[in-house]
Amino acid sequence: MRTLDNIDRIPTPPAQQLLDDYVLRRRPVIITDLFADLPIRGIDTAERALEEFPDLPVVVQPNYMTSLLERGTTGETRRTTLGQFLAQIEADPDTDDYCIEYDTPPQMDAFIQPTEHCRLIDPDDVRPLMFVAAPGNFAHLHYDGDQRHVLMYQVFGRKRYTIIDAREGRKVAPLSDPSMQRTSSLFLQNFSEDDKLAFLEYANAWDCVLSPGETLLMPMMAWHYVEYLDASMSVSYRLGRNRYTRFLAESVPIPSPYLQRLAVEFIDEQALTPQHLAAFAMLQDVSRRPYPTGEDRARALDACCMQLCAELDPQWSRAYTFYDHQRRESLERVVEPDGAPGADLPTPEAPAPAPAPDWEGTDLVSLTPETMVLMPLGDVGGKPSVILARHGRLELRLTIDAARPWLLDLLRTVSDGAVLSVSDLAQACGADVAEIRPVLAQLHERGWVAVPQGSEPAPV
């Protein structure tokens, strides 16, 4: 076996350096000693794992791709123990059963704990998973739709990892079926070694063998293919997400190549441009519209992702494969002539705004549902500013100056969707009712804030 062996191996860097140099740049890296001081480092063979964790509960299933092709189903899962599964592997090294993406059992907590490197971006949004398989098994070329960077620790055995950046996604010929677009049509597991290396060079891939004690950073939304070279066990920490990538993962139902390509634009919140923020506002707007069915909503969002990909990266307006052509042809039927997604779907008429109140302390206020507050975006005349967008269009820029330092807190508070009284809103942002009254009047005049009727104020 030959690999490109083109991923850097480094000692554990400071967490901020890992974030800046690798996570935000979508660059894989192998950390050689991230968990070297924890008991898990001593579990570096299957025999040691069997001594420590014979009764560790695991769930196994047949390799989903092999089972799907041979039997037309992904196969049934079954519960067993690590000891029983390792005995099965020893008795039948060719078994295609494996344990994948299984929540790491609490019995392992005393042996491995997430370091600060595992808590980047959002420390409360980390998910640990476990993998065990026999030599010769594989993970078909695919990408994960949860939009998380992954730190994969190799406990015992060796695995080959091949990683392809999301921007190269068309080269892997994703399937066109909406339920399978995270899956490549290429069977890398059947390629000859020469053909495999030639393809990886064409796709600008990263390729390595991960050994016990090493940890691989796999970038969010990257295509990856895995070969089990030995009976192997891994533990992964799926890192938390920012508010943009979490929204894309949870609110866009079809994990298409367009969503994949678009998502990597939002990895670094500090690098977002007005074009990025307008694109995100458009996705939010399309997501909030009412649709006859969930399928209609999913297709409208997929069409929106296709349109925004072409705007942010014109190369993505060109089809690489017949699958691309099919996908574009299907989605263009749900795009309006002016470029707004959802032409064949009903767009509701906006209700007439309630009369402008005097914004006394007891008046209620909330943000209208089609609006979005974009947080600080550079400076205007040396002063920080906030941009507001509606229906995907940038409409208003408000400057945060010494006269109203509470403005950002006010906008954050109303953007949470709560219904508040004016006095509670003023208290929440540290201002007087008289100070915030002209801002509320300005926002109401533009249709940004509403006066809810028949609502109860939210507790503060």
C-alpha positions, 0 to 999 in steps of 0.5 A: 500500500502506498499513500500520499503521506501529505498531512503534517505531524506536529506535537500538541499546539496551543488550542488557539493555534490549532484553531487559527492554523488548522480548524479555520483554514480547513487543513488536516493535521496529525497531533502526535501526543494530544492524549499522551498523559491520559490512561487511554494511551496505555490501551494501544493493542486489542489485547490491552483493550480486552483486559480493560473493557471486556464488558464495554457495551457496543452496537455493531452492524454490517458495513452499510455500503456492502449490505446495501449493494448486496442485500438492498438494505443497510442491515440490522444493528445488534448489541454486544460487548467489546470483548465479544466483538473482538472475539468475533473479529479474531475468529472471522477476520473477514467480517464486515461487521463494525461499530461506527459512530457509537456514543462513547460509553461512560465506562471510558470516561476515566481513561479519556477526557476531552482536552481544551482542543476538543472544546473549540468554537462551542464547548457545550456542543461537543460529541464523543463517538467510538469506532471498532472494525476488523482489518479490511473494512472501510468507510465509503467516500462520504461527508458528514452532514452535522457540520462539525470538525472532528478530532479522531484519536487512534486507540489501537490498530492502524487506519488509512484516512483520505480527506478531500476538501469540500471545494473539490466536491464535484470531483467525487461525483456525488450521487443525485438522489436527495437522500444520498448526496453525501455519498460519492458514486466512486468505489475507492475501495475497489480502485487499484493502488495506482488508480487510487493515488492518481485520483487522490492527486486529481482531487488534491486530497490529503492521505495518511496512515494513523497509528495508535496514540495519534489524533487526526483533525478532519475539517468540517464537511470534508469528504473522507474515505477510511480503510481499516488496516488492522483490527482498530479502535478509535474515539472521536470528538466532534467539535462544536459549531458556530451559529451559522454552521449549526443553522445550516446543519439543522435547518437545511434538510438536503445535505447536497454538494451545494450546502457542503460548498456553501457551509465552508464559507461560514467556518470563520465568523470573523472573516464573513463579508457583507456578501456572506451575511446577505447570503445567510440572511437569504437562506434564513428567509427562504427557511421561514416561508410557509410551504405546502409540504416539507419536501417543498421547503427542502427543495426551495432551500436546496435551490437557494444553496445552488444559487448562492454557491454560484454567486460566491464561487462562479466555478460552481455554476458549471457541471462536472458530471452528469449528476451535476447536470441532473441536479441543476436541471431539477433545482432550476425548476424551483427558481424564479426568473429574478433568481429568488428561490421558490417560484412554484411555492406560495409566498405569503402576503405581508400583514399590515403593520400595527399602528405605531405606538408611543413606545411607553414602558408597557407596550410590547415589542418583538422582531418581525419573523422575516428579519435578521440582525447581523452582528458587528461588521467592521467600522464606519468612520471608526465606530462599530456598526450593526447591519440589519437584513430582511428577505436576504437584502441588507437594509439598514446599518446602525452605528454603535457610538458613545450616545447609545452603547446599549444598541448591540444588546438591544438588537441581540435581545429582540433577535432572540424572538422574545416578546418583551415590554419596552421597559423590560427591553430597556432594563435588559440592554441597560438603557432608559425607555426614553433612550430606546424609544427613537430606535424602536420608532425607526425600526418599526417604521421600516417594518423591523419590529412589530407590536404583538397583539394578544401576547404576554411579555416574556420573563426577563 
